[in-house]
Amino acid sequence: MDTKDEQLVAGIRQLCKKKNAIILAHYYQEGDIQDIADYVGDSLALAQWAAKTTADIIVLCGVHFMGETAKILCPDKKVLIPDLNAGCSLADSCPADEFTAFVNEHPDHIVISYVNTTASVKAVTDIVVTSTNARQIVESFPKDTKIIFGPDRNLGNYINSITGRDMLLWNGACHVHEQFSLEKIIALKKQYPDAAVITHPECKQPIIQISDFVGSTAALLKYTISSDKKQFIVATESGVIHEMQKHSLDKEFIPAPPNDSTCACNECSFMRLNTLEKLYNCLKYETPEIVVDEGIRQKAVIPIEKMLKISAELGL
């Protein structure tokens, strides 16, 4: 870390102490952002920490929908995000007006929405899920329950395949997880024959089928810590490798490449918009701030709280 970054880190810590602020960072953030955060986790963990914090200010180092989720759960707190342009291709693939029309066309269906959605989509949802708890929450409904699952078709297909369900899927996807190259992963497997292929369920079915382990970001991290394997081909956003390496210094992590032949790893350009300098400035000036319409918030908080309650009951 250079002198400028050291000064920024010191300044960020001082501002957090002065303003009673907490920094929550997703696993897909740059390593220096993860290292300064008070808590690092996946979407479920970030929501859980936001729900119980006593801080006055929450700085969400992730993408916009994560900041919205924190604000929905904590309307009395100021929620900041270092770069307001940090969006999400998956959330963008599910416009609220189109999804609402889709829901209205199937009034006999329960609506389960992935957390990677806007507040307006959550407002027309019965229960929210993350990749950590999606299977358990789907299975908490009777087998014959008619379910709409959105917006990620890959995660929905995966949940259908392991639960025997036939959920009606919204046709959305994450651009990062869609871009992994099956051919290049197979080539890497030949190059590293002892490596385990570990994959996020937002990936396409052919990638999942050749994987040794499929799970949420947190589950992938936990697997690498407990596994006897010494090499892992990681098919999710490569930011999580920073945390994997911290926990397993004796193991090797190979990022799975996308179809783009110029890239060796697969990064979310939105996640990487957040920087130490932007984090410092957002704390100093308390902007940009996440704002959620109160009418939408009151509807959106219900399915999120249902998710948190079920997750707590399941010990997730």
N, C-alpha and C positions, 0 to 999 in steps of 0.2 A: 504494500500500500504506500503510495507516494505521500509527500508532505501535505498536499492540498486535500487529499482524501482523509488523512488523519485529522486535519483541522475540521473538516466537515463532520466526521464522526463525533469529535469532541463537542462541536456546536450542536449537533442533533441530540446528544445525550443531555446537554445542559438545558435545551429547550423542552425536552420531554419532562425533565424534573421540575422546571419552572412552571410548566403549564399543565401538569398532571396528565400527560399524554401517553398513550400506549401505541406501539407500532406492531401491527399484525402483518406478516408477510407470507405469501404463498410459496410453495416449493419451486415454482417456475420462475421466481425472481432471480436476478443476478446474485452471485455469491456474496458480494459486499452488502447488499440489501438484507439478505438472509442473516448475515452475521450480526447486524446491528439491531435486528428486530427483537422485540420482547418475546414473541411467540412466532414460530414457523409451522405451517401445517397445510393440510388440504382444505377444500371448501367446507367440509363438515366441521373440522376443528376450528376454523376461523369464525364460523357462525357461533359455535359453542363458546369460544372465548369472548366474542363480542357481547353475547347475551349476558355474561356474568361479570364483566369488568366494572370496576368502580372509577375508572379514569373519566376525566371530563372530555377529553379529545381522543378519538380513535383515528389513527392514520392507517389506512388499508393499502398496503403495497401489494397490489394485484391488479385486477381489472375492474371496470365500472360496476358490473353486476354484483361483485363482492362488496363494494362500498355501499351499494343500495341495500344489500341484505343486512349489513351492519346497521344502517340507518333505520331500516324497517324494525329491527329488533330493539334499537336504542334511540327512540325519537327525541329524547331529552339530551342526547349527547351530540357534540359536533363531530361529524365524520368527514375526514379529508382523504384525498387520493392525490399522489404526487403529480400525475398527469391525467387530466380529464379525458384525453384522447385514447387512453388505454381501454379499448373496447374488447369485444369477444366475437369472433366469427360465428360461434355456435349460437349465442344470443341473437346476433344479427340475422341468423337464418330462420328466426321465428318471430316475425312482426306481430305485435300484439293484436292488431285489428284482424289479421288473417287467421291467427290462432283462435281468437274469440269466435269468429264465424265458424270455424271448424268444430269447435266445442259445441256451439249452438245447433249444429247439424246432427249431433249425436247426444241428445239430452239424457239417454239412458246409460251413459258411460261415466265412470269415475275418472277424474282427470289427475294424472300424476305427471308433474313437471320436474325436470332436472333443475338443479340450482342454477345452472348456467343459462339463466333467462332474465329478462327485465322484470321490474316490479309489476308492470302492467300485465304480463303473462302470469306471474304468480298470483295476481288478484283474481284470475279466473280458474285457479287451480284448487283441487281438493287437498292434495298433500304434495310437498316438495321432497325430492330425494337427492342424494349425492351418489357418486359411484361406490362409496363405502357402504351405504345402507340400502341401495336400490333393490337388491334381491330380497332382503329381509322384509322391506316394506311392501313390495309387490306380493310376497307370499303371506303377508298378514291379512290379505283379502281372500275370501272364498274363491275356489278354483273357477267358478262360473261367473265371477264378476267381470263385467265388460269394462275395459280400461283403455283410455287414451293415454299414450306415453309420448312426451315430447321434451325437447325437440330433437334429441340425438338418435338417429335411426340405428347407428351402429351399437350403441349401448342398449337400445330397446331390443334389437335383434339378439344380442347376447343374453339379455335377461330372459327373453322368450325361450331361447335355446336351452338354458339351464333350469328353467322352472316349468317348462311345458305349457306356458301361457300362449295366448294369441292376441297380445295387445295390439291395438290400432296405433300405428306409429306416425308421428309427424316426420316429414322428410327433411331433417336438418342434420348438420354435421360440423365438427371442428376441423378447420383447415389444416391444423398441425397434424392431428391424428389420421386424417384422410390421406396425407402425403407420404406416409412411410412406404418404402419400396420392398415388396415381397422378394424380388429377385436379389436385391442387395443384402437383405437380411439372411437369405439362404446362403449367399456367398460368404458373408461374415461367419455364419455357422460352420462352414467348411474350413475357414481360416482359423476359427477358435472352436474346435470340436467339443471341448469340455465346457464351453460357456452355456449358461442357461439363458434362454430367450424369455424376457419378462415384459409383459404387454398391458397397456391400459385398455379397458373395454370400449373406449371410444374409437379404437382402431377397427379397420375393416375385418370381416370374417376370415379371409385367407391368412391374415397376419395372426389372428387369434388361434387359428387351427394349428399353426406350427410352433406355438408358444409352449414353454414349460410351465409358466405361471401367468395367470391373468388376474389383475386386481387394481384397485384404486391407487392413487399416488402413494398414500400412506401405507397401503398393503404391500406395494412393491418395495418400499423402503424397509418395511418390517421383514419381508422375505429375504432381502439381501443381507440383513443383519443376522438372521437365524440360520441361513443356508450354509451348508458345508462347501458349496461351490466357491471357486475363487475368481471366476470370470462371469460377467453378465452382459448380455446384449440388451440394451434398455430401449424399449419402444414406447416412449412417451416424451414429453417435452424435456430437453436435456438439462434444464435447470435443477432438477431433482438429484442429478448426479453429484452436485456439490454436497448435499446432505448425506448421500450414500457414502461418499468418500470419507467424510468426517467420522462416520460410525464404523467404517471398515477399511482401515488404512492398508491392510494386507491384501485387499481385493481389487480387481480391475473392472472398470465399467466402460463398456464400449457403446456410444450412442448409436442407435439405429438410424441409418441415413434415409432422407426423403428421396423422391423420384428425381428431383433436381440434381443433376450430375455434378454441380459445382459445390454442393454442400456436403460436409461430412456428418453434420448433426442437424437436428430439427428443432428450431427455436420459434417461440411465439413472438412475433414482432410487437404485438400489443404489450405483452408482459415486460418486454425489454425497454419500453418507453420510460419506465421509472428508473431514476438514477439517484445517487447520493445527493447531488446538488439540488435536484427537484424536491427530494425529501426534506432537505434542510429548509428550502424556501417555503414549502407548503406549511411546515411547522412555524416558521418565523412569521409569515403573513396570514396564516390560517385560511388558506385558499389553494386550490379549488375545493369547494365544499360540496358534498353530495346532498342533494335536496330531493325529497320524494313527496309527491302530493299526498296530503293527509287522508283523503278518501281512498286512494289506491293503497296507501300504507295499511290502513285498518283492515282491508280485505286480504292483502298479501301476507300480513303477519300470521294469520290463522293457519295456513298450510305449512309455514316455516316452523311455527311452534308445535304443530302436530308431529313434524319430522323430528324435532329435538326431543320431544317427549318419548316417542317410540324408540329413538336411538338410545336414550338414557335407560329405558326399560330393557333393551337388548344388550346393554353394556358396550355400546359402540362409541 
